[in-house]
Amino acid sequence: MVKVELKKINKIFKPDVHVLKDIDLTIRDKEFMVLVGPSGCGKSTCLNLIAGLELVSSGDIFFGDVCVSELPPKERNLAMVFQSYALYPHMNVRKNMSFALRLAKLDADIIEERVQQAAEILDIGHLLDRKPKELSGGQRQRVALGRCIVRNPSLFLFDEPLSNLDAKLRTQMRAEIIKLQKRLKTTLVYVTHDQVEAMSMADRITILDVGRVQQVGSPSEVYDKPRNLFVAGFIGSPTMNFIDCSCTSNGLLKFGENELELNHMINQKVDFTNLNEVFLGIRPEHIEITPTPRENAYEVDVSVIEYLGSQTVVSFEFKGGIPTMAVVSGYYGANMGDKAYVSFSLDKIHIFDKNSEMNLIHDVPVQKFEFTAEND
């Protein structure tokens, strides 16, 4: 178990590809931290720097009180699970799991004990004599996890380990990894591009884009109080609606042929004096849509209905041709071209400055340092 700190980390690949820019990040002891972001944002590079597979261009990495920036991977007491299982095809499961221990010349009895313990945790004891080609994708991933567990590392690093699995197996393995981390009480850093994985697994999430940390927080914090336009659009599926609005002097937002009157709380938080245009953000599940008129509801035209079983995604347009989406629980019966009526609560909206792209209602720092006692 170990706390990991990244201080002013920069990584530049020659000649001038600046992949990570002034990264400051604290990963707490026994924490499940997920690094998430689009392809090319620098999340895997960040993981490789922690592992020692790449060296920092500037800045320092600390494990506890020890600076490990110049240490090779073998001296960092960590274990890494890759996207590919990286199992030796000519070795059976027992030999794959024990390979690093045999290299370290541990006593045979100790090796066997650790392998059996890991196999019991992962429920793969009946597979120890099989070779990788005789295993399913999920079983191979469990063997890759077991190979890490037997080493008793202070830190686990996972680089998109579930991307090769089908949707059902990914869901199952997510639950298994969460239980494993809680059982072992080990610090775990997990890289993914899948925001569903991030939201469902993490104690805290670090959201990266263009080599910079955009926000750090619990899943509920980054979902309910996104720091900027990128975070708001990246977290959540379907994505948050962004409506281009102009501000009026009398405290109204105008979009298309529609107007939205803001309440006193929002007007206190947001200084509209020098704002001409903003983005209004509202999540699809926070929009109420009905086929019949209601007070203070906007009339819209239904364009697409996507029935997903437990919910229906309704795409529609406000007057003025502004495309938007709503999510309705269960089935919503409508056809393309039907009229519908939508409304939303002001306490669910977000307002983003069009120039800075910052959230003007929720002023959130890049990183928050609170960590719940149950994770200590």
Secondary structure, 3 states (H helix, E strand, C coil): CCCEEEEEEEEEECCCEEEEEEEEEEECCCCEEEEECCCCCCHHHHHHHHHCCCCCCEEEEEECCEECCCCCHHHCCEEEECCCCCCCCCCCHHHHHHHHHHHCCCCHHHHHHHHHHHHHHHCCHHHCCCCHHHCCHHHHHHHHHHHHHCCCCCEEEEECCCCCCCHHHHHHHHHHHHHHHHHHCCEEEEEECCHHHHHHHCCEEEEEECCEEEEEECHHHHHHCCCEHHHHHHCCCCCCEEEEEEECCCCEEEECCEEEECCHHHHHHCCCCCCCEEEEEECHHHEEEECCCCCCCEEEEEEEEEECCCEEEEEEEECCCEEEEEEEECCCCCCCCCEEEEEECHHHCEEEECCCCEECCCCCCCECCCCCHHHC
